[in-house]
């Protein structure tokens, strides 16, 4: 089994209920998580709860997009750039 601490970080885009819950679960497994949200205060609250750190992940292993459906296409395109 791979040690989670040796894995590249994960970027979570969208720090509402779903995004923050995913980030907390990843952190519980020892994975480094970076948080991003259209409203910086949402990312700050998630970080204050231990979900990760606010900012862009350097070379993330995965990007989790947890945004409203209407924002998903543009958010996914942005995450892939």
Secondary structure, DSSP 8 states (H G I E B T S, - for coil): ---GGGS--EEEE--SHHHHHHHHHHHHTT--EEEE-SSHHHHHHHHHTTS-EES--TT-SEEEE---HHHHHHHHHHHH-
